[in-house]
Amino acid sequence: MNLGFNYGATLRDPDGVLVGSGKQVRHIKIFNDTDLRRSYVREFILEAIAQAGGPQQPAAGVPESQVRGNYPKKRRPVRKD
């Protein structure tokens, strides 16, 4: 499994943990649970959040994105009394 960073090329990586050769994207290879507990994983996540401007809150009155299924409208049988 990989943990990717869209602008990972701009993150500080003195130990050479980030993998990738593109202009922007880098990732960390995760092989097991202990890899997720390594201190540098948290540091990369926090730095990426700070780089993006911190946690974003939706502005008042701005609609949020919603994902919904595309199912046809249910048709109920007509009751004949």
Residue pairs with C-beta under 8 A, 6 or more apart in sequence:
1 29
1 30
1 31
2 19
2 27
2 28
2 29
2 30
3 27
3 28
3 30
3 41
3 44
4 25
4 26
4 27
5 11
5 18
5 25
5 26
5 27
5 44
5 48
6 24
6 25
7 24
7 25
7 48
7 51
8 18
8 20
8 24
8 25
8 26
8 27
8 44
8 48
9 20
9 22
9 23
9 24
9 25
9 26
10 24
10 51
11 18
11 26
11 44
11 47
11 48
11 51
12 47
13 26
15 40
17 28
17 40
17 44
18 26
18 27
18 28
18 44
19 26
19 27
19 28
19 29
20 26
20 27
28 35
28 41
28 44
29 35
30 36
35 41
49 55
58 64
